[in-house]
């Protein structure tokens, strides 16, 4: 027997539209570029790893919301 959770469509729409804040995205791009150049400090590398994990989690949540809305990415 499967459990069902009802989620308001509005919430799914908000999750599907979610993005990293612009300042965070700019920082992530900068850190990725500097990482490719081998120019990160250890603390910046840790920050990059955290931002990448956050971005991946957000992408997965967005993908699930888009799927539940019956849309294609």
Beta strands, then each sheet from edge to edge (+ up, - down):
end
